[in-house]
Amino acid sequence: MESIYREYVETVFKYLFCLTHDADLTEELTQETFYQANKTINNGESNIL
């Protein structure tokens, strides 16, 4: 998951910032995005790895 995070965090952040124009909200949404992705991967519901 760490390598996925490092690869995509900047892209996700920029995309969300374009939508919100709020750095604090963007940070929260970025964290939530990766939290949900990690949860899905750990439940075996994703074939991303």
DSSP file (Angstrom, degrees, kcal/mol; ACC not computed):
  #  RESIDUE AA STRUCTURE BP1 BP2  ACC     N-H-->O    O-->H-N    N-H-->O    O-->H-N    TCO  KAPPA ALPHA  PHI   PSI    X-CA   Y-CA   Z-CA
    1    1 A M     >        0   0    0      0, 0.0     4,-2.8     0, 0.0     5,-0.2   0.000 360.0 360.0 360.0 -33.4    0.0    0.0    0.0
    2    2 A E  H  >  +     0   0    0      1,-0.2     4,-2.7     2,-0.2     5,-0.2   0.898 360.0  48.9 -61.2 -40.4    2.9    2.4    0.7
    3    3 A S  H  > S+     0   0    0      2,-0.2     4,-1.9     1,-0.2    -1,-0.2   0.879 111.2  50.2 -68.6 -35.6    4.1    2.2   -2.9
    4    4 A I  H  > S+     0   0    0      2,-0.2     4,-2.2     1,-0.2     5,-0.2   0.926 111.1  50.0 -64.4 -44.9    0.6    2.9   -4.2
    5    5 A Y  H  X S+     0   0    0     -4,-2.8     4,-2.6     1,-0.2     5,-0.2   0.951 111.4  47.4 -57.6 -51.6    0.3    5.8   -1.8
    6    6 A R  H  < S+     0   0    0     -4,-2.7     4,-0.4     1,-0.2    -1,-0.2   0.864 114.2  48.2 -60.1 -36.3    3.7    7.3   -2.9
    7    7 A E  H  < S+     0   0    0     -4,-1.9     4,-0.2    -5,-0.2    -1,-0.2   0.859 125.6  24.0 -73.5 -34.9    2.8    6.8   -6.6
    8    8 A Y  H  X S+     0   0    0     -4,-2.2     4,-2.7    -5,-0.1     5,-0.3   0.544  92.1  91.9-112.7  -8.8   -0.7    8.4   -6.5
    9    9 A V  H  X S+     0   0    0     -4,-2.6     4,-2.6    -5,-0.2     5,-0.2   0.897  90.9  47.5 -60.3 -42.0   -0.9   10.8   -3.5
   10   10 A E  H  > S+     0   0    0     -4,-0.4     4,-2.6    -5,-0.2    -1,-0.2   0.915 113.7  47.7 -65.9 -42.0    0.1   13.8   -5.5
   11   11 A T  H  > S+     0   0    0     -4,-0.2     4,-2.3     2,-0.2    -2,-0.2   0.925 114.0  46.5 -64.0 -45.7   -2.3   13.1   -8.3
   12   12 A V  H  X S+     0   0    0     -4,-2.7     4,-2.7     2,-0.2     5,-0.2   0.930 113.0  50.2 -62.5 -45.7   -5.2   12.5   -5.9
   13   13 A F  H  X S+     0   0    0     -4,-2.6     4,-2.7    -5,-0.3    -2,-0.2   0.938 111.6  47.2 -59.0 -48.7   -4.4   15.6   -4.0
   14   14 A K  H  X S+     0   0    0     -4,-2.6     4,-2.1     2,-0.2    -1,-0.2   0.907 112.7  49.6 -61.5 -42.3   -4.2   17.8   -7.1
   15   15 A Y  H  X S+     0   0    0     -4,-2.3     4,-1.3     1,-0.2    -1,-0.2   0.945 113.8  44.6 -61.9 -48.4   -7.5   16.4   -8.4
   16   16 A L  H  X S+     0   0    0     -4,-2.7     4,-2.4     1,-0.2     5,-0.3   0.872 110.6  54.8 -66.3 -35.7   -9.3   17.0   -5.1
   17   17 A F  H  X S+     0   0    0     -4,-2.7     4,-3.0    -5,-0.2    -1,-0.2   0.889 103.9  55.3 -64.6 -37.3   -7.8   20.4   -4.7
   18   18 A C  H  < S+     0   0    0     -4,-2.1    -1,-0.2     1,-0.2    -2,-0.2   0.843 113.0  43.4 -61.7 -32.3   -9.2   21.4   -8.2
   19   19 A L  H  < S+     0   0    0     -4,-1.3    -2,-0.2    -5,-0.1    -1,-0.2   0.861 128.2  25.2 -79.8 -37.1  -12.6   20.3   -7.0
   20   20 A T  H  < S-     0   0    0     -4,-2.4    -3,-0.2    -5,-0.1    -2,-0.2   0.781  75.5-151.5-102.3 -30.7  -12.5   21.9   -3.5
   21   21 A H     <  +     0   0    0     -4,-3.0     2,-0.4    -5,-0.3    -4,-0.1   0.821  66.1 109.9  55.8  32.8  -10.1   24.8   -3.7
   22   22 A D     >  -     0   0    0     -6,-0.2     4,-2.7    -5,-0.1     5,-0.2  -0.927  56.4-160.9-141.0 110.0   -9.5   24.2    0.0
   23   23 A A  H  > S+     0   0    0     -2,-0.4     4,-2.3     1,-0.2     5,-0.2   0.882  91.7  49.7 -62.6 -41.2   -6.2   22.7    1.2
   24   24 A D  H  > S+     0   0    0      2,-0.2     4,-2.0     1,-0.2    -1,-0.2   0.940 114.2  44.1 -64.7 -46.7   -7.4   21.5    4.5
   25   25 A L  H  > S+     0   0    0      1,-0.2     4,-2.7     2,-0.2     5,-0.2   0.899 112.1  54.1 -63.6 -40.4  -10.4   19.8    3.1
   26   26 A T  H  X S+     0   0    0     -4,-2.7     4,-2.6     1,-0.2    -1,-0.2   0.905 106.8  51.1 -61.2 -42.1   -8.3   18.3    0.3
   27   27 A E  H  X S+     0   0    0     -4,-2.3     4,-2.4     2,-0.2    -1,-0.2   0.925 111.6  47.5 -61.2 -44.9   -5.9   16.9    2.8
   28   28 A E  H  X S+     0   0    0     -4,-2.0     4,-2.4     1,-0.2    -2,-0.2   0.922 113.5  47.3 -62.1 -44.8   -8.8   15.2    4.7
   29   29 A L  H  X S+     0   0    0     -4,-2.7     4,-2.4     2,-0.2    -2,-0.2   0.871 110.5  52.3 -66.6 -36.7  -10.3   13.8    1.5
   30   30 A T  H  X S+     0   0    0     -4,-2.6     4,-2.0    -5,-0.2     5,-0.2   0.934 110.9  47.4 -64.1 -45.6   -6.9   12.5    0.3
   31   31 A Q  H  X S+     0   0    0     -4,-2.4     4,-2.3     1,-0.2    -2,-0.2   0.917 112.6  49.3 -60.7 -43.4   -6.4   10.7    3.6
   32   32 A E  H  X S+     0   0    0     -4,-2.4     4,-2.6     2,-0.2     5,-0.2   0.882 107.2  56.0 -64.7 -38.1   -9.9    9.3    3.4
   33   33 A T  H  X S+     0   0    0     -4,-2.4     4,-2.0     1,-0.2    -1,-0.2   0.935 112.5  40.5 -58.9 -48.0   -9.4    8.1   -0.1
   34   34 A F  H  X S+     0   0    0     -4,-2.0     4,-2.5     2,-0.2    -1,-0.2   0.822 112.3  56.0 -74.4 -30.3   -6.3    6.1    0.8
   35   35 A Y  H  X S+     0   0    0     -4,-2.3     4,-2.4    -5,-0.2    -2,-0.2   0.944 110.8  44.6 -61.9 -47.6   -7.9    4.9    4.0
   36   36 A Q  H  X S+     0   0    0     -4,-2.6     4,-2.3     2,-0.2    -2,-0.2   0.885 113.0  51.2 -66.0 -38.7  -10.8    3.5    2.0
   37   37 A A  H  X S+     0   0    0     -4,-2.0     4,-2.5    -5,-0.2    -1,-0.2   0.932 111.6  47.5 -63.0 -45.1   -8.5    2.0   -0.6
   38   38 A N  H  X S+     0   0    0     -4,-2.5     4,-2.6     1,-0.2    -2,-0.2   0.905 111.1  51.1 -62.6 -42.6   -6.4    0.3    2.1
   39   39 A K  H  X S+     0   0    0     -4,-2.4     4,-1.3     2,-0.2    -1,-0.2   0.905 111.3  48.1 -61.3 -42.7   -9.6   -1.0    3.8
   40   40 A T  H  <>S+     0   0    0     -4,-2.3     5,-2.2     2,-0.2     6,-0.5   0.908 112.3  48.5 -65.5 -43.2  -10.8   -2.5    0.5
   41   41 A I  H ><5S+     0   0    0     -4,-2.5     3,-1.5     1,-0.2     5,-0.3   0.923 110.5  51.1 -63.1 -44.3   -7.5   -4.1   -0.3
   42   42 A N  H 3<5S+     0   0    0     -4,-2.6    -1,-0.2     1,-0.3    -2,-0.2   0.760 106.5  55.1 -66.9 -24.7   -7.3   -5.6    3.2
   43   43 A N  T 3<5S-     0   0    0     -4,-1.3    -1,-0.3    -5,-0.2    -2,-0.2   0.465 114.5-117.9 -84.9  -2.1  -10.8   -7.1    2.9
   44   44 A G  T < 5S+     0   0    0     -3,-1.5    -3,-0.2    -4,-0.3    -2,-0.1   0.705  80.8 122.7  74.5  20.5   -9.7   -8.8   -0.3
   45   45 A E      < +     0   0    0     -5,-2.2     2,-0.4    -6,-0.2    -4,-0.2   0.391  61.2  61.6 -94.2   2.7  -12.2   -6.8   -2.4
   46   46 A S        -     0   0    0     -6,-0.5     3,-0.2    -5,-0.3    -2,-0.0  -0.957  55.3-160.8-132.8 148.2   -9.7   -5.4   -4.8
   47   47 A N        +     0   0    0     -2,-0.4    -1,-0.0     1,-0.1    -6,-0.0  -0.002  58.5 117.6-110.8  27.6   -7.3   -6.7   -7.3
   48   48 A I              0   0    0      1,-0.3    -1,-0.1     0, 0.0    -7,-0.0   0.797 360.0 360.0 -66.6 -29.3   -5.1   -3.6   -7.4
   49   49 A L              0   0    0     -3,-0.2    -1,-0.3    -8,-0.0    -2,-0.1   0.461 360.0 360.0 -92.0 360.0   -2.0   -5.4   -6.1
